Amino acid sequence: MKLKTPRLILQPVRIADAKAFFDHASIPEVANNAGFLPSSITETKKYILKSAAEWKKTKPERMTFSILLKREKTWIGSLELRWLQEGVGEIGFFIHPNFWGNGYATEAAKATVKWAFRRGHAHRIQGSCWEKNAPSIKVLKKLGLRKEGRLRGVAKLGKTIQDDFLFGITIADWRRDR
Ligand SMILES: CC(C)(COP(=O)(O)OP(=O)(O)OC[C@H]1O[C@@H](n2cnc3c(N)ncnc32)[C@H](O)[C@@H]1OP(=O)(O)O)[C@@H](O)C(=O)NCCC(=O)NCCS
């Protein structure tokens, strides 16, 4: 499955992406903010193999995309849509710091949310991030997700336990606001 936007292609992550994935995921500004990322190349390969196996299922529980620039075919990041239960998806993403601030995360995530509501049978999409992750909060809000609360003590950054903010959008919100 591929999603195309004016500037991007989102395609299922492949084992050939492992090096680019880990090189990006291990940059401190990325790794310190995205809690779900693997911490070694071996772990990255395992994670990608699991993701590739998920993609083969009729209903993947985890849909992990590589994000590529459409024109240059450059790998710029990754986005994951994880199904928490039937119709409820959680979105997470990271973009290489060289490409921050160009609207790419917003463009990729908007296309995913649209797909989820239109074709993926979602009735709710949520996302969470560390309370001080201002760019991620901005992206989640630009997608139309609303802040719903604070998940106390849910995030661990090194030895520090921190709070996350939870954001969500229902299909009714999405239909009304778009
Ligand atoms: C979060 C992340 C994916 C955003 O990627 P991006 O492609 O730069 O995002 P966009 O360009 O679509 O939007 C970023 C917005 O944050 C804003 N922003 C950037 N730094 C900011 C800061 N320190 N304070 C407030 N807003 C900030 C940008 O100005 C932009 O908003 P605008 O379009 O209204 O100007 C990227 O910063 C990243 O990979 N971070 C590390 C991993 C991570 O935190 N992932 C999310 C966890 S789920």
The ligand as an SDF file (V2000), in Angstrom:
LIG
                    3D

 48 50  0  0  0  0  0  0  0  0999 V2000
    7.9190   16.2200   15.2570 C   0  0  0  0  0  0  0  0  0  0  0  0
    8.5660   16.1730   13.8800 C   0  0  0  0  0  0  0  0  0  0  0  0
    8.2110   14.8460   13.2030 C   0  0  0  0  0  0  0  0  0  0  0  0
    8.0370   17.3410   13.0410 C   0  0  0  0  0  0  0  0  0  0  0  0
    8.5260   17.2080   11.7090 O   0  0  0  0  0  0  0  0  0  0  0  0
    8.4510   18.4260   10.6570 P   0  0  0  0  0  0  0  0  0  0  0  0
    8.4620   17.8250    9.2850 O   0  0  0  0  0  0  0  0  0  0  0  0
    9.4680   19.4220   10.9860 O   0  0  0  0  0  0  0  0  0  0  0  0
    6.9940   18.9990   10.9870 O   0  0  0  0  0  0  0  0  0  0  0  0
    6.1830   20.1480   10.2190 P   0  0  0  0  0  0  0  0  0  0  0  0
    7.1400   20.9650    9.4180 O   0  0  0  0  0  0  0  0  0  0  0  0
    5.0530   19.4870    9.5020 O   0  0  0  0  0  0  0  0  0  0  0  0
    5.5620   20.9820   11.4190 O   0  0  0  0  0  0  0  0  0  0  0  0
    6.3580   21.3550   12.5290 C   0  0  0  0  0  0  0  0  0  0  0  0
    5.7340   22.5570   13.2110 C   0  0  0  0  0  0  0  0  0  0  0  0
    6.3650   22.7370   14.4750 O   0  0  0  0  0  0  0  0  0  0  0  0
    6.8320   24.0650   14.5810 C   0  0  0  0  0  0  0  0  0  0  0  0
    7.9990   24.0710   15.4740 N   0  0  0  0  0  0  0  0  0  0  0  0
    9.2340   23.6220   15.2240 C   0  0  0  0  0  0  0  0  0  0  0  0
   10.0070   23.8030   16.3270 N   0  0  0  0  0  0  0  0  0  0  0  0
    9.2110   24.3650   17.2760 C   0  0  0  0  0  0  0  0  0  0  0  0
    9.4160   24.7860   18.6240 C   0  0  0  0  0  0  0  0  0  0  0  0
   10.5860   24.6240   19.2210 N   0  0  0  0  0  0  0  0  0  0  0  0
    8.3730   25.3270   19.2800 N   0  0  0  0  0  0  0  0  0  0  0  0
    7.1560   25.4680   18.7000 C   0  0  0  0  0  0  0  0  0  0  0  0
    6.8940   25.0740   17.4190 N   0  0  0  0  0  0  0  0  0  0  0  0
    7.9240   24.5370   16.7300 C   0  0  0  0  0  0  0  0  0  0  0  0
    7.1450   24.4440   13.1460 C   0  0  0  0  0  0  0  0  0  0  0  0
    7.2360   25.8350   13.0000 O   0  0  0  0  0  0  0  0  0  0  0  0
    5.9410   23.8340   12.4280 C   0  0  0  0  0  0  0  0  0  0  0  0
    4.7580   24.5920   12.6130 O   0  0  0  0  0  0  0  0  0  0  0  0
    4.2240   25.6260   11.4760 P   0  0  0  0  0  0  0  0  0  0  0  0
    3.9940   24.8280   10.2390 O   0  0  0  0  0  0  0  0  0  0  0  0
    2.9440   26.1450   12.0560 O   0  0  0  0  0  0  0  0  0  0  0  0
    5.2910   26.6500   11.3080 O   0  0  0  0  0  0  0  0  0  0  0  0
   10.1160   16.3050   13.9740 C   0  0  0  0  0  0  0  0  0  0  0  0
   10.4140   17.4550   14.7160 O   0  0  0  0  0  0  0  0  0  0  0  0
   10.8030   15.0890   14.5880 C   0  0  0  0  0  0  0  0  0  0  0  0
   11.1140   14.1190   13.9040 O   0  0  0  0  0  0  0  0  0  0  0  0
   11.0350   15.1480   15.9150 N   0  0  0  0  0  0  0  0  0  0  0  0
   11.7070   14.0490   16.6320 C   0  0  0  0  0  0  0  0  0  0  0  0
   10.8160   12.8090   16.7280 C   0  0  0  0  0  0  0  0  0  0  0  0
    9.4750   13.1400   17.3440 C   0  0  0  0  0  0  0  0  0  0  0  0
    9.3740   13.9780   18.2370 O   0  0  0  0  0  0  0  0  0  0  0  0
    8.4160   12.4820   16.8670 N   0  0  0  0  0  0  0  0  0  0  0  0
    7.0870   12.6830   17.3880 C   0  0  0  0  0  0  0  0  0  0  0  0
    6.8140   11.7780   18.5250 C   0  0  0  0  0  0  0  0  0  0  0  0
    5.2980   10.9410   18.1950 S   0  0  0  0  0  0  0  0  0  0  0  0
  1  2  1  0
  2  3  1  0
  2  4  1  0
  2 36  1  0
  4  5  1  0
  5  6  1  0
  6  7  2  0
  6  8  1  0
  6  9  1  0
  9 10  1  0
 10 11  2  0
 10 12  1  0
 10 13  1  0
 13 14  1  0
 14 15  1  0
 15 16  1  0
 15 30  1  0
 16 17  1  0
 17 18  1  0
 17 28  1  0
 18 19  1  0
 18 27  1  0
 19 20  2  0
 20 21  1  0
 21 22  1  0
 21 27  2  0
 22 23  1  0
 22 24  2  0
 24 25  1  0
 25 26  2  0
 26 27  1  0
 28 29  1  0
 28 30  1  0
 30 31  1  0
 31 32  1  0
 32 33  2  0
 32 34  1  0
 32 35  1  0
 36 37  1  0
 36 38  1  0
 38 39  2  0
 38 40  1  0
 40 41  1  0
 41 42  1  0
 42 43  1  0
 43 44  2  0
 43 45  1  0
 45 46  1  0
 46 47  1  0
 47 48  1  0
M  END
$$$$
